[in-house]
Amino acid sequence: MADHLRQPKSLVSTLFSVGIIAGAVWVLSPFLLSLLWAAIIAIAFWPLHNWVLGKVSGRPNSASLLTTLLVAVLLVGPMIALLLFAVNDVLNFTDFLLVADGVGVRAPEWLKEVPVLGRFLDDRWQFYIATPDQLSVALKESLTSRLSVVQTTARTLLVELLERVATLFFALWVLFFFFRDGVRLSGTLNRIGNDWLGRRWHPYVIHLPSAMRASVNGLVIVSFAEAVLLASLYFICGVPGAVLFGTFTAVIAFVPMAAPAVLAVVAVVLFTAGNSGASIALFVVGTIVVLFADYLIRPLLIQDGTHLPFLAVLFGVFGGVITLGIVGLIIGPVMLVLLVVFFDEASHIEEIIPRKEEDTC
């Protein structure tokens, strides 16, 4: 009788726990991305926090604040610098359009030589850019019909930008508390994990910190270095808006083979402009940088912390990016690490069971 009563009570208790967790996730859903980023950054920079904690004589509030500021400088500083350079390139392009609208700018001779689209591009240039005031007339004619589209697009972009900025700053704010209370939080999670999973908990949780640190290094260090190298290469080859193009190429490199395609298009334009040496150098050196960074350095950095096979790291990186976006660059390899731990655990169980059967025979 007691067993019959215990089973419904256990089911009700489980449903009650699941309801509490589901309700908490629903309430926190607007902040889950910020919380996830804060947790990932806290785990990745925990050695830095321990070092700072030792320098300030074990004062947790001061150490947490200093570590958060250091992380903000290391992560946000380079992004702000690249953004300022990119804005400068956009302003230069705007100045060019103003000059073209005022006095007109002749089309370069090489434009009509661009394969496939050369004649079309030259005609459009002659009509809109080489003729003074034509840009203003075109904008006035299309202003009424496209005003709502422009307003909607601008509003969407502004909202997206504000959401990303808010997510970033909220994550940095939460990061302070993760650093301050990290030991207590990890202790609580370990107790819950041990209670629920027993001996299964330790093999999983022990692999997570190194895997996340390696993935963050692969994301931050490699992406920033790749953007700087590509921007420098564009600048040396005489491409206008070098920083904007370099940053764009580094970002789009997360899509497999997208960055070499961008380099190929720019190289073709340089070649038709008569800069054959610059075009060949841009495509060859740029492709080497992209392939070296995305298919060798980043996977090796992640592999060093995850101990996954090289091919598994590639699948984890690109599969995570395709399914989850930028955060998938970190989550993808981590999930494969957990999968490897699961298979290792399952193989050990299979080895133990036959031995028990032999002992009982």
CORPE-V684728 format. One record per backbone hydrogen bond with DSSP energy under -1.0 kcal/mol. CO is the residue of the C=O (numbers start at 1). NH is the residue of the N-H. E is the energy in kcal/mol with one decimal. If there is no record, write none. Layout:
# CORPE-V684728
CO_NH_E, CO_NH_E
This chain:
# CORPE-V684728
1_5_-1.7, 2_6_-2.2, 3_7_-1.7, 5_9_-1.5, 6_10_-2.3, 7_11_-2.3, 8_12_-2.6, 9_13_-2.4, 10_14_-2.3, 11_15_-2.7, 12_16_-2.4, 13_17_-2.1, 14_18_-2.7, 15_19_-2.5, 16_20_-1.9, 17_21_-2.3, 18_22_-2.9, 19_23_-2.5, 20_24_-2.2, 21_25_-2.5, 22_26_-2.3, 23_27_-2.3, 24_28_-2.4, 28_31_-2.1, 31_35_-2.7, 32_36_-2.7, 33_37_-2.5, 34_38_-2.7, 35_39_-2.4, 36_40_-2.5, 37_41_-2.8, 38_42_-2.5, 39_43_-2.2, 40_44_-2.4, 41_45_-2.5, 45_49_-2.0, 46_50_-2.4, 47_51_-1.9, 48_52_-2.5, 49_53_-2.8, 50_54_-1.7, 51_55_-1.4, 52_56_-1.5, 53_58_-2.7, 59_63_-2.5, 60_64_-2.6, 61_65_-2.2, 62_66_-2.6, 63_67_-2.5, 64_68_-2.2, 65_69_-2.2, 66_70_-2.4, 67_71_-2.6, 68_72_-2.4, 69_73_-2.3, 70_74_-2.8, 71_75_-2.7, 72_76_-2.2, 72_77_-1.1, 76_80_-2.6, 77_81_-2.4, 78_82_-2.5, 79_83_-2.2, 80_84_-2.4, 81_85_-2.1, 82_86_-2.4, 83_87_-2.6, 84_88_-2.1, 85_89_-1.9, 86_90_-2.1, 87_91_-2.4, 88_92_-2.1, 89_93_-2.0, 90_94_-2.1, 91_95_-2.3, 92_96_-1.9, 93_97_-2.0, 94_98_-2.1, 95_99_-2.2, 96_100_-2.5, 97_101_-2.3, 98_102_-1.6, 99_103_-2.7, 99_104_-1.1, 101_133_-2.9, 108_111_-1.4, 110_113_-1.3, 111_114_-1.5, 114_118_-1.7, 115_117_-2.8, 117_121_-2.7, 118_122_-2.3, 119_123_-2.2, 120_124_-2.3, 121_125_-2.3, 122_126_-2.5, 123_127_-1.9, 124_128_-2.7, 125_129_-2.1, 125_130_-2.4, 129_105_-1.8, 131_134_-1.4, 133_137_-2.1, 134_138_-2.6, 135_139_-2.4, 136_140_-2.5, 137_141_-2.6, 138_142_-1.8, 142_146_-2.1, 143_147_-1.1, 146_150_-2.8, 147_151_-2.8, 148_152_-2.6, 149_153_-2.8, 150_154_-3.0, 151_155_-2.6, 152_156_-2.5, 153_157_-2.7, 154_158_-2.5, 155_159_-2.5, 156_160_-2.7, 157_161_-2.6, 158_162_-2.7, 159_163_-2.5, 160_164_-2.3, 161_165_-2.6, 162_166_-2.8, 163_167_-2.7, 164_168_-2.3, 165_169_-2.6, 166_170_-2.5, 167_171_-2.2, 168_172_-2.1, 169_173_-2.1, 170_174_-2.7, 171_175_-2.1, 172_176_-1.2, 174_178_-2.1, 175_179_-2.5, 176_180_-2.3, 177_181_-2.9, 181_185_-2.6, 182_186_-2.8, 183_187_-2.1, 184_188_-2.2, 185_189_-2.6, 186_190_-2.4, 187_191_-2.1, 188_192_-2.4, 189_193_-3.0, 190_194_-2.6, 191_195_-2.2, 192_196_-2.4, 193_197_-3.1, 194_198_-1.2, 197_200_-1.8, 198_201_-1.3, 201_205_-2.3, 202_206_-2.0, 207_211_-1.6, 208_212_-2.6, 209_213_-2.5, 210_214_-2.2, 211_215_-2.0, 212_216_-2.6, 213_217_-2.4, 214_218_-2.2, 215_219_-1.9, 216_220_-3.1, 217_221_-1.1, 217_222_-1.1, 219_223_-1.1, 220_224_-2.3, 221_225_-2.3, 222_226_-2.6, 223_227_-2.3, 224_228_-2.3, 225_229_-2.5, 226_230_-2.5, 227_231_-2.4, 228_232_-2.3, 229_233_-2.2, 230_234_-2.7, 231_235_-2.2, 232_236_-2.5, 233_237_-2.1, 234_239_-2.8, 235_238_-1.2, 241_245_-2.8, 242_246_-2.9, 243_247_-2.7, 244_248_-2.3, 245_249_-2.6, 246_250_-2.2, 247_251_-2.3, 248_252_-2.7, 251_254_-1.4, 252_255_-1.8, 255_258_-2.2, 258_262_-1.9, 259_263_-2.5, 260_264_-2.1, 261_265_-2.0, 262_266_-2.3, 263_267_-2.4, 264_268_-2.2, 265_269_-1.9, 266_270_-2.3, 267_271_-2.5, 268_272_-2.4, 269_273_-1.3, 270_275_-2.3, 271_274_-1.5, 274_276_-1.1, 275_279_-2.5, 276_280_-2.4, 277_281_-2.4, 278_282_-2.7, 279_283_-2.3, 280_284_-2.7, 281_285_-2.3, 282_286_-1.9, 283_287_-2.1, 284_288_-2.1, 285_289_-2.6, 286_290_-2.6, 287_291_-2.9, 288_292_-2.8, 289_293_-2.5, 290_294_-3.1, 291_295_-2.0, 292_297_-3.0, 293_298_-2.7, 296_300_-2.4, 297_301_-2.7, 298_302_-2.3, 299_303_-3.1, 300_304_-2.2, 302_306_-1.8, 303_307_-2.9, 309_313_-2.1, 310_314_-2.0, 311_315_-2.3, 312_316_-2.6, 313_317_-2.9, 314_318_-2.5, 315_319_-2.2, 316_320_-1.8, 317_321_-2.1, 318_322_-2.3, 319_323_-1.9, 320_324_-2.9, 321_325_-1.7, 325_328_-1.2, 326_329_-1.9, 327_330_-1.2, 327_331_-2.4, 328_332_-2.6, 330_334_-1.4, 331_335_-2.7, 332_336_-1.8, 333_337_-2.1, 334_338_-2.3, 335_339_-2.0, 336_340_-2.4, 337_341_-2.4, 338_342_-2.3, 339_343_-2.5, 340_344_-2.5, 341_345_-2.6, 342_346_-2.8, 343_347_-2.5, 344_348_-1.8, 345_349_-1.9, 346_350_-2.2, 347_351_-1.6, 348_352_-1.7, 349_353_-2.3, 350_354_-1.0, 352_356_-1.9, 353_357_-2.0, 354_358_-2.4, 355_359_-2.2, 356_360_-1.6, 357_361_-1.1
